[in-house]
């Protein structure tokens, strides 16, 4: 959450489709890739802004972590999701999706900014679909 609320407009590198995470744990920085579609949606959102928070409130300040929690929970409720939803669950879901789609665990580790692979392995719970797919590949079917 801290990474998200501290994103600044200059942290977006449109031409490279990259985002610089400057407030990661341990004071480290890292680049993460952006998909083309969200990158294109950011340009009109930013208009001519070149400084300040990437995502800002109506008062042009950065969101608080609590407000982000409220927005995620409110969006989940509007979508009819009854399960408890929180920002870290979104991070977990992205990591699981990347794993399911074949991204190597070491790359997911870098994407998430984990210093140790063991931390990333918490996200690496095999889903039933993954087990089925591996089973079918192993048997050549």
N, C-alpha and C positions, 0 to 999 in steps of 0.2 A: 504494500500500500504506500509505503514511504517513497518508493521509486516512482510510483504513478503521480502522487501529488506534487512531487518536486520537478516533474518534467517542465522544461522551459521551451519556448518557441525556437531558440537557436539550436536546441538539441535534435531537431529534425533535419536530416540531410536528404532533401527531396531527390536530387539527382542520383544519389547512391541507394535510395530507398532504405535508409538506415536511421536508427534512433539511438542517440547516446544516452545511456542510463548513467547519471552522475551521482546519484545518492543511493548507491547499493550498500549492502552491509559491509562493514570493514573499511569503509571509505574508498572502495574500489569503483572503477568505472568500466563499462563495457558497451559495446555496440550490439544491437539486435536488429535483425532485418525486419522490414515492413513489407507487407503485401501491397501490390500495385493499387488495388481498389481503395483500401483505407488511406493510402498516400494521396490519391486523387481527391478524396473527400476532405482531407485536411486543408488543402489549399483554399477552397472557398470559405471554410470555417474560420481560418486565420485572417482572411481578407488581407489587409496590408500590415498586420502586426508583425513586428520583427523582434520584440522583446516581451518579457512577462511570462506568466504561466501558460503552458500549452493548452490546458483546459482550465478556463477561468469561470468564476461566478459572475453573476450580473453586476457585481461591484468591482469586477476586474481584479479579483484576488484569487489566490490558489484555493482549491477546495481543502477542507479539513478531512482527515481520515474518517471521522465520524459521519460526515456528510456523504462521503463516498459509500460507506456502509449502508446508509439510508437509501441512497439512489439505487444501489444494487438490489436491496431488499424490495424496494418499491417496484422496480422493473420486473423482478421475479413474480411479485404478486399480480401485476397487470398481465403477465404472461400465463397466469394460472398455475404457477409452480408452487406446490405446497411444501416441498422439502425445504429445510433450512438452507438458505443461500447467503453466502458471504463472499467478499472479494477474493480471499485466498482460495476458495473453491473454484473460482474462475481460473486462477493460476494452475491449480491441480488439474482441471479439465483440459487446459491447453497442453500441459505436459503429457497427460495420458493420450490425448489425440495425436500428438507428435510421435509418441512411442508406437501407438497402434498403426500409424502410417509409415513406419519404418525408419524414423530418424534414429541414428545411433545414440545410445545413452550418454556417451561422452559429449556429443553435440548438444543434447538437451541440458546437460550439466552446465555448459558454457552459456547457453541461452538463458537459463534461470539464474546464472551468476553464483552457482554453488562452488565453494572452494574444494569440497570433498565429494567424490562420486557416491559415497555412502548416503549422503544427504539426498541426492537425486534418486537413489534406488527406492526411497520411500514412495516415490511417484510411479515406480515401475511395476505396479501390480498388474499381472497379466489378466486381461479380460477373457471371458469365455470365447469370444470371437477370435481373439489372438491365439488362444490355445487350439481352437478348431482349425484355424488357418495353418498354424505350424504343423499340426498333426497331419493335415492333408498334404502339405508340401513334403513332409518327411516320408510319407508313404507313396509319393509320386502321383497323387490323384488330384 
